[in-house]
């Protein structure tokens, strides 16, 4: 699970049986540089740029 500084939130998320954003982040196989910097989706969806290889790709993270 994506670790949060909020311990109560961590405990709550462990108890939720449904899929949620904290769990999905960890399950993603590929994480681009934008995603690791916390600015993905808007940039990736519109441009499809993977910044560390200079390649244009479609939906790199998903």
Gaussian input, Z-matrix of N, CA and C with variables (Angstrom, degrees):
# hf/3-21g

backbone

0 1
 N
 C     1     B1
 C     2     B2     1     A1
 N     3     B3     2     A2     1     D1
 C     4     B4     3     A3     2     D2
 C     5     B5     4     A4     3     D3
 N     6     B6     5     A5     4     D4
 C     7     B7     6     A6     5     D5
 C     8     B8     7     A7     6     D6
 N     9     B9     8     A8     7     D7
 C    10    B10     9     A9     8     D8
 C    11    B11    10    A10     9     D9
 N    12    B12    11    A11    10    D10
 C    13    B13    12    A12    11    D11
 C    14    B14    13    A13    12    D12
 N    15    B15    14    A14    13    D13
 C    16    B16    15    A15    14    D14
 C    17    B17    16    A16    15    D15
 N    18    B18    17    A17    16    D16
 C    19    B19    18    A18    17    D17
 C    20    B20    19    A19    18    D18
 N    21    B21    20    A20    19    D19
 C    22    B22    21    A21    20    D20
 C    23    B23    22    A22    21    D21
 N    24    B24    23    A23    22    D22
 C    25    B25    24    A24    23    D23
 C    26    B26    25    A25    24    D24
 N    27    B27    26    A26    25    D25
 C    28    B28    27    A27    26    D26
 C    29    B29    28    A28    27    D27
 N    30    B30    29    A29    28    D28
 C    31    B31    30    A30    29    D29
 C    32    B32    31    A31    30    D30
 N    33    B33    32    A32    31    D31
 C    34    B34    33    A33    32    D32
 C    35    B35    34    A34    33    D33
 N    36    B36    35    A35    34    D34
 C    37    B37    36    A36    35    D35
 C    38    B38    37    A37    36    D36
 N    39    B39    38    A38    37    D37
 C    40    B40    39    A39    38    D38
 C    41    B41    40    A40    39    D39
 N    42    B42    41    A41    40    D40
 C    43    B43    42    A42    41    D41
 C    44    B44    43    A43    42    D42
 N    45    B45    44    A44    43    D43
 C    46    B46    45    A45    44    D44
 C    47    B47    46    A46    45    D45
 N    48    B48    47    A47    46    D46
 C    49    B49    48    A48    47    D47
 C    50    B50    49    A49    48    D48
 N    51    B51    50    A50    49    D49
 C    52    B52    51    A51    50    D50
 C    53    B53    52    A52    51    D51
 N    54    B54    53    A53    52    D52
 C    55    B55    54    A54    53    D53
 C    56    B56    55    A55    54    D54
 N    57    B57    56    A56    55    D55
 C    58    B58    57    A57    56    D56
 C    59    B59    58    A58    57    D57
 N    60    B60    59    A59    58    D58
 C    61    B61    60    A60    59    D59
 C    62    B62    61    A61    60    D60
 N    63    B63    62    A62    61    D61
 C    64    B64    63    A63    62    D62
 C    65    B65    64    A64    63    D63
 N    66    B66    65    A65    64    D64
 C    67    B67    66    A66    65    D65
 C    68    B68    67    A67    66    D66
 N    69    B69    68    A68    67    D67
 C    70    B70    69    A69    68    D68
 C    71    B71    70    A70    69    D69
 N    72    B72    71    A71    70    D70
 C    73    B73    72    A72    71    D71
 C    74    B74    73    A73    72    D72
 N    75    B75    74    A74    73    D73
 C    76    B76    75    A75    74    D74
 C    77    B77    76    A76    75    D75
 N    78    B78    77    A77    76    D76
 C    79    B79    78    A78    77    D77
 C    80    B80    79    A79    78    D78
 N    81    B81    80    A80    79    D79
 C    82    B82    81    A81    80    D80
 C    83    B83    82    A82    81    D81
 N    84    B84    83    A83    82    D82
 C    85    B85    84    A84    83    D83
 C    86    B86    85    A85    84    D84
 N    87    B87    86    A86    85    D85
 C    88    B88    87    A87    86    D86
 C    89    B89    88    A88    87    D87
 N    90    B90    89    A89    88    D88
 C    91    B91    90    A90    89    D89
 C    92    B92    91    A91    90    D90
 N    93    B93    92    A92    91    D91
 C    94    B94    93    A93    92    D92
 C    95    B95    94    A94    93    D93
 N    96    B96    95    A95    94    D94
 C    97    B97    96    A96    95    D95
 C    98    B98    97    A97    96    D96
 N    99    B99    98    A98    97    D97
 C   100   B100    99    A99    98    D98
 C   101   B101   100   A100    99    D99
 N   102   B102   101   A101   100   D100
 C   103   B103   102   A102   101   D101
 C   104   B104   103   A103   102   D102
 N   105   B105   104   A104   103   D103
 C   106   B106   105   A105   104   D104
 C   107   B107   106   A106   105   D105
 N   108   B108   107   A107   106   D106
 C   109   B109   108   A108   107   D107
 C   110   B110   109   A109   108   D108
 N   111   B111   110   A110   109   D109
 C   112   B112   111   A111   110   D110
 C   113   B113   112   A112   111   D111
 N   114   B114   113   A113   112   D112
 C   115   B115   114   A114   113   D113
 C   116   B116   115   A115   114   D114
 N   117   B117   116   A116   115   D115
 C   118   B118   117   A117   116   D116
 C   119   B119   118   A118   117   D117
 N   120   B120   119   A119   118   D118
 C   121   B121   120   A120   119   D119
 C   122   B122   121   A121   120   D120
 N   123   B123   122   A122   121   D121
 C   124   B124   123   A123   122   D122
 C   125   B125   124   A124   123   D123
 N   126   B126   125   A125   124   D124
 C   127   B127   126   A126   125   D125
 C   128   B128   127   A127   126   D126
 N   129   B129   128   A128   127   D127
 C   130   B130   129   A129   128   D128
 C   131   B131   130   A130   129   D129
 N   132   B132   131   A131   130   D130
 C   133   B133   132   A132   131   D131
 C   134   B134   133   A133   132   D132
 N   135   B135   134   A134   133   D133
 C   136   B136   135   A135   134   D134
 C   137   B137   136   A136   135   D135
 N   138   B138   137   A137   136   D136
 C   139   B139   138   A138   137   D137
 C   140   B140   139   A139   138   D138
 N   141   B141   140   A140   139   D139
 C   142   B142   141   A141   140   D140
 C   143   B143   142   A142   141   D141
 N   144   B144   143   A143   142   D142
 C   145   B145   144   A144   143   D143
 C   146   B146   145   A145   144   D144
 N   147   B147   146   A146   145   D145
 C   148   B148   147   A147   146   D146
 C   149   B149   148   A148   147   D147
 N   150   B150   149   A149   148   D148
 C   151   B151   150   A150   149   D149
 C   152   B152   151   A151   150   D150
 N   153   B153   152   A152   151   D151
 C   154   B154   153   A153   152   D152
 C   155   B155   154   A154   153   D153
 N   156   B156   155   A155   154   D154
 C   157   B157   156   A156   155   D155
 C   158   B158   157   A157   156   D156
 N   159   B159   158   A158   157   D157
 C   160   B160   159   A159   158   D158
 C   161   B161   160   A160   159   D159
 N   162   B162   161   A161   160   D160
 C   163   B163   162   A162   161   D161
 C   164   B164   163   A163   162   D162
 N   165   B165   164   A164   163   D163
 C   166   B166   165   A165   164   D164
 C   167   B167   166   A166   165   D165
 N   168   B168   167   A167   166   D166
 C   169   B169   168   A168   167   D167
 C   170   B170   169   A169   168   D168
 N   171   B171   170   A170   169   D169
 C   172   B172   171   A171   170   D170
 C   173   B173   172   A172   171   D171
 N   174   B174   173   A173   172   D172
 C   175   B175   174   A174   173   D173
 C   176   B176   175   A175   174   D174
 N   177   B177   176   A176   175   D175
 C   178   B178   177   A177   176   D176
 C   179   B179   178   A178   177   D177
 N   180   B180   179   A179   178   D178
 C   181   B181   180   A180   179   D179
 C   182   B182   181   A181   180   D180
 N   183   B183   182   A182   181   D181
 C   184   B184   183   A183   182   D182
 C   185   B185   184   A184   183   D183

   B1=1.4542
   B2=1.5206
   B3=1.3069
   B4=1.4576
   B5=1.5259
   B6=1.3018
   B7=1.4620
   B8=1.5196
   B9=1.3105
   B10=1.4597
   B11=1.5210
   B12=1.3244
   B13=1.4585
   B14=1.5232
   B15=1.3124
   B16=1.4627
   B17=1.5299
   B18=1.3150
   B19=1.4716
   B20=1.5219
   B21=1.3251
   B22=1.4639
   B23=1.5228
   B24=1.3077
   B25=1.4607
   B26=1.5262
   B27=1.3201
   B28=1.4619
   B29=1.5233
   B30=1.3221
   B31=1.4669
   B32=1.5239
   B33=1.3288
   B34=1.4587
   B35=1.5256
   B36=1.3312
   B37=1.4570
   B38=1.5238
   B39=1.3206
   B40=1.4668
   B41=1.5206
   B42=1.3277
   B43=1.4666
   B44=1.5268
   B45=1.3168
   B46=1.4646
   B47=1.5304
   B48=1.3391
   B49=1.4657
   B50=1.5325
   B51=1.3234
   B52=1.4569
   B53=1.5281
   B54=1.3109
   B55=1.4572
   B56=1.5296
   B57=1.3107
   B58=1.4602
   B59=1.5248
   B60=1.3146
   B61=1.4657
   B62=1.5247
   B63=1.3196
   B64=1.4657
   B65=1.5256
   B66=1.3205
   B67=1.4577
   B68=1.5291
   B69=1.3210
   B70=1.4678
   B71=1.5196
   B72=1.3061
   B73=1.4629
   B74=1.5224
   B75=1.3181
   B76=1.4595
   B77=1.5251
   B78=1.3353
   B79=1.4603
   B80=1.5234
   B81=1.3140
   B82=1.4635
   B83=1.5227
   B84=1.3107
   B85=1.4579
   B86=1.5252
   B87=1.3185
   B88=1.4577
   B89=1.5248
   B90=1.3097
   B91=1.4646
   B92=1.5223
   B93=1.3099
   B94=1.4622
   B95=1.5266
   B96=1.3057
   B97=1.4580
   B98=1.5147
   B99=1.3352
   B100=1.4614
   B101=1.5251
   B102=1.3333
   B103=1.4625
   B104=1.5145
   B105=1.3161
   B106=1.4591
   B107=1.5202
   B108=1.3402
   B109=1.4639
   B110=1.5206
   B111=1.3518
   B112=1.4609
   B113=1.5168
   B114=1.3317
   B115=1.4643
   B116=1.5274
   B117=1.3181
   B118=1.4619
   B119=1.5229
   B120=1.2673
   B121=1.4620
   B122=1.5184
   B123=1.2987
   B124=1.4654
   B125=1.5228
   B126=1.3088
   B127=1.4597
   B128=1.5228
   B129=1.3166
   B130=1.4577
   B131=1.5224
   B132=1.3128
   B133=1.4622
   B134=1.5186
   B135=1.3134
   B136=1.4599
   B137=1.5213
   B138=1.3177
   B139=1.4526
   B140=1.5239
   B141=1.3423
   B142=1.4568
   B143=1.5131
   B144=1.3095
   B145=1.4580
   B146=1.5223
   B147=1.3166
   B148=1.4569
   B149=1.5203
   B150=1.3330
   B151=1.4645
   B152=1.5181
   B153=1.3192
   B154=1.4477
   B155=1.5210
   B156=1.3169
   B157=1.4543
   B158=1.5185
   B159=1.3351
   B160=1.4481
   B161=1.5206
   B162=1.3240
   B163=1.4573
   B164=1.5176
   B165=1.3113
   B166=1.4563
   B167=1.5164
   B168=1.2904
   B169=1.4593
   B170=1.5164
   B171=1.2998
   B172=1.4552
   B173=1.5177
   B174=1.3138
   B175=1.4614
   B176=1.5234
   B177=1.2896
   B178=1.4607
   B179=1.5189
   B180=1.3337
   B181=1.4658
   B182=1.5214
   B183=1.3161
   B184=1.4594
   B185=1.4983
   A1=109.01
   A2=116.38
   A3=122.15
   A4=107.58
   A5=116.84
   A6=120.40
   A7=110.83
   A8=114.75
   A9=122.36
   A10=108.66
   A11=116.51
   A12=120.90
   A13=110.82
   A14=116.36
   A15=122.02
   A16=109.41
   A17=117.34
   A18=122.16
   A19=111.98
   A20=117.95
   A21=120.21
   A22=110.64
   A23=116.58
   A24=120.25
   A25=110.26
   A26=117.68
   A27=121.09
   A28=110.81
   A29=116.65
   A30=120.57
   A31=111.11
   A32=117.34
   A33=120.76
   A34=110.68
   A35=117.00
   A36=120.77
   A37=112.02
   A38=117.67
   A39=120.74
   A40=111.27
   A41=117.06
   A42=120.81
   A43=113.24
   A44=118.08
   A45=121.63
   A46=109.09
   A47=118.08
   A48=119.88
   A49=113.79
   A50=117.92
   A51=121.29
   A52=111.49
   A53=113.85
   A54=121.08
   A55=109.04
   A56=117.55
   A57=121.75
   A58=109.39
   A59=116.19
   A60=121.12
   A61=113.39
   A62=118.30
   A63=120.04
   A64=110.50
   A65=117.00
   A66=121.51
   A67=110.96
   A68=117.45
   A69=121.13
   A70=111.75
   A71=118.16
   A72=120.81
   A73=110.47
   A74=117.00
   A75=121.06
   A76=111.03
   A77=117.50
   A78=121.63
   A79=112.99
   A80=118.82
   A81=120.89
   A82=109.33
   A83=116.37
   A84=121.37
   A85=111.74
   A86=116.39
   A87=121.66
   A88=109.34
   A89=116.25
   A90=120.55
   A91=107.32
   A92=116.23
   A93=119.33
   A94=110.03
   A95=115.75
   A96=121.32
   A97=113.10
   A98=116.87
   A99=119.41
   A100=110.30
   A101=116.58
   A102=120.34
   A103=111.91
   A104=116.70
   A105=120.01
   A106=111.42
   A107=116.81
   A108=120.95
   A109=112.41
   A110=117.29
   A111=121.62
   A112=115.38
   A113=117.74
   A114=119.81
   A115=112.08
   A116=117.81
   A117=120.34
   A118=112.55
   A119=115.97
   A120=128.84
   A121=112.27
   A122=119.96
   A123=120.40
   A124=109.98
   A125=117.18
   A126=120.27
   A127=111.15
   A128=116.20
   A129=120.45
   A130=111.49
   A131=117.72
   A132=121.24
   A133=111.84
   A134=117.18
   A135=120.43
   A136=113.10
   A137=116.96
   A138=120.12
   A139=112.16
   A140=116.97
   A141=120.50
   A142=112.19
   A143=117.31
   A144=121.93
   A145=110.67
   A146=116.01
   A147=121.61
   A148=106.12
   A149=117.92
   A150=121.61
   A151=116.40
   A152=119.15
   A153=119.36
   A154=114.01
   A155=117.38
   A156=119.88
   A157=111.91
   A158=117.48
   A159=121.21
   A160=113.34
   A161=116.35
   A162=120.77
   A163=109.93
   A164=115.84
   A165=121.05
   A166=107.98
   A167=116.19
   A168=122.11
   A169=109.60
   A170=117.15
   A171=121.87
   A172=108.99
   A173=116.96
   A174=124.06
   A175=112.21
   A176=116.61
   A177=121.72
   A178=112.80
   A179=117.63
   A180=120.57
   A181=113.24
   A182=117.73
   A183=119.10
   A184=113.03
   D1=144.43
   D2=175.15
   D3=-62.05
   D4=119.71
   D5=-172.93
   D6=-75.65
   D7=130.07
   D8=178.12
   D9=-107.68
   D10=150.70
   D11=176.43
   D12=-71.75
   D13=-17.29
   D14=-178.34
   D15=-88.74
   D16=105.57
   D17=-177.20
   D18=-63.42
   D19=-36.81
   D20=178.69
   D21=-65.33
   D22=-39.03
   D23=177.67
   D24=-64.15
   D25=-41.73
   D26=178.11
   D27=-58.28
   D28=-46.45
   D29=-179.93
   D30=-63.71
   D31=-41.80
   D32=178.98
   D33=-62.44
   D34=-46.21
   D35=-177.89
   D36=-63.44
   D37=-32.47
   D38=176.26
   D39=-65.09
   D40=-29.70
   D41=-176.91
   D42=-86.54
   D43=-12.15
   D44=-177.45
   D45=-82.64
   D46=121.22
   D47=-178.44
   D48=-76.13
   D49=-21.55
   D50=-178.06
   D51=-78.95
   D52=160.26
   D53=175.64
   D54=-69.24
   D55=142.24
   D56=178.75
   D57=-145.81
   D58=167.18
   D59=-172.22
   D60=-60.34
   D61=-35.54
   D62=-179.83
   D63=-64.54
   D64=-38.96
   D65=179.73
   D66=-73.88
   D67=-41.23
   D68=-179.24
   D69=-62.91
   D70=-35.61
   D71=-179.06
   D72=-59.81
   D73=-41.90
   D74=-178.82
   D75=-73.28
   D76=-32.86
   D77=-177.41
   D78=-73.25
   D79=-18.39
   D80=-179.75
   D81=-66.16
   D82=131.04
   D83=-179.44
   D84=-73.86
   D85=-47.17
   D86=-174.39
   D87=-106.26
   D88=130.24
   D89=176.19
   D90=-126.74
   D91=119.60
   D92=-179.20
   D93=-82.67
   D94=173.35
   D95=-179.48
   D96=-62.10
   D97=-37.48
   D98=177.30
   D99=-63.83
   D100=-45.27
   D101=-179.60
   D102=-62.37
   D103=-40.84
   D104=178.19
   D105=-65.35
   D106=-27.59
   D107=176.94
   D108=-86.75
   D109=-3.98
   D110=176.48
   D111=83.63
   D112=20.45
   D113=-179.33
   D114=-123.49
   D115=28.01
   D116=-176.24
   D117=-77.21
   D118=-176.88
   D119=179.70
   D120=73.86
   D121=-63.09
   D122=-179.34
   D123=-61.88
   D124=-49.18
   D125=179.85
   D126=-70.89
   D127=-46.40
   D128=-175.69
   D129=-67.06
   D130=-41.27
   D131=-178.60
   D132=-67.21
   D133=-39.29
   D134=-176.43
   D135=-81.29
   D136=-33.90
   D137=-173.27
   D138=-112.14
   D139=-36.68
   D140=-176.68
   D141=72.18
   D142=30.54
   D143=-175.68
   D144=-95.44
   D145=129.76
   D146=172.13
   D147=-103.63
   D148=105.38
   D149=-165.04
   D150=-66.49
   D151=-23.27
   D152=-172.68
   D153=-90.75
   D154=-9.82
   D155=176.04
   D156=-119.39
   D157=-4.28
   D158=-180.00
   D159=67.56
   D160=23.23
   D161=-178.97
   D162=-103.06
   D163=150.44
   D164=173.99
   D165=-100.16
   D166=117.98
   D167=-177.34
   D168=-127.65
   D169=161.27
   D170=177.59
   D171=-105.22
   D172=128.36
   D173=177.00
   D174=49.08
   D175=60.27
   D176=-177.49
   D177=-58.94
   D178=-40.57
   D179=-174.23
   D180=-81.27
   D181=-31.80
   D182=-171.20
   D183=-91.65

